[in-house]
Amino acid sequence: MTTKEATVKKTVAKKAPKAAGKVAPKSDAISKLRIRVRAYEYKILDLSVKQIIDTALRYDAKIEGPVPLPTEIKKYTVNRSSFVYKNAREQFEMRVHKRVIDILNPTPKIMEALTNLSLPSGVNIDVKIM
């Protein structure tokens, strides 16, 4: 064994972790209920979000949000007449407004109250437990 190989082995031994068997203690896991609300009209969306928050606060829940997400805009361009007058076009757009609400450490009562909630038509809700 040459001196170069011996020094390489020493440096590798020094860099190895000394407390490889120890694991850091894990803090209390926080469960989240993430609610994503989507609608075409922002006024109906805000009323629905307010209704969700009021329901959660009635059961003493900790809430983060509502956080407004970027509005998704879909644009469509259509010819006014078929086959002729290409310069005569109409443009339409659909806007989808979004909000996110996080409920920290939800209880079964909160989950039941949110499932029994009646929201206006045109409001889409995605619920995820994290």
N, C-alpha and C positions, 0 to 999 in steps of 0.2 A: 504494500500500500504506500503510495507516494504521499508527500506532505499536502499536496493540493487536494487529493481525495479526502484526507483526514480533516482538513479545514472545512470542506463542503459538508461533511457529516456533522461536524460540530455546529455549524450555522443552522442546519436543518433541525437539529435537536433543540437549539435555543428558540426557534420560532414556533415550535409545537406548543399548543395551549396547555397550561399547567393544570387547570381545573376543568378537564374535559368531561368529567362525570357529573359535575354540578349543573343544575338547571335553575335559571332565575325564577323566582316565584311569580306566578301569574296573578295579575290583579283581577278584581271581580269583573266578570264579563257582563257587558251592558247589551241587552237585547233591544232591538229597534224595530219599530213598525214603520216602514216607509210607504207613504201614500203619494202616488203620482196622479194628479188630476189634470185632465185635458178637456178643452172645449173650444168651439169655434167663436163664441162670444165671450169677451172678457168679463162683462157684467154678471152673467150667469155663473161664470167660473168663480168670481170673487164671492158671490153669495153662497155658493156651495162650500168653498173653503172656510168661510166664516161659520157655517153650520157645522162642519166637521170639527173645527177648533172649539166651538162652544160645547159640543157634545163631549169632547175629550176633557175639557177643563171642568165640566160638571163632575167628573170622576177623579179629579185631582191628578191629572197626568202632566208630565213634563213634556213640553212641546218645543221643537225647533222648527221655525218656519212661520208662515209659508215663504218659500224661496221661489221667486219667479225665474223660470228658465227661459232661454231664448225662444222667441216666437218662430214657429216653423212656417215658412211662406212657400206655397206651391203656386207657380205661375204657369198659365196656359195661354198660348197664342193660337187664334183660330182665324181662318180666312172668312170674310163676310159672305162671299159668294164662291161657289165651287168653280174651279177651272180658269176663271178670269179675274182680273183686278187683284193681282197679288199684293199691291201696295195697300189695299183696303183690308186691314186686319183689326181684330178686336183682341184685347188682352183681359184675362180674368185671373184672379188670384184667390186662394183659400188661405186663411191664417188660422193656425192652431196654437192657442195660448196654453201654457203649461205652468203648473205650480207643483212644488214638492213640500210635503209636511213629514217631519220625523216625530214619532211619539216614542219617548224613551221608557223602557221597562213597562210595557203595556200589561194591564191585568186582564183577566178573562171578562170582567164586567165591561171594560172599555171595548174589547173586541166585539162583544155581543151588541153593545149600543151602536157601534159603527156599522155592523152588518144590518141592523134594523133601520138604519137611517134611509129616508126616502129623499132622493135628490132629483132635480129637474132633468127632463130628457135632454139629450145633447151633451151631457157631462159623462166623460169616461174616466173610470177610476181603476188604478192598478195598485194592489196592496201586496207588499213583500215583507217577510220577516227576515231580519238580518241578525 
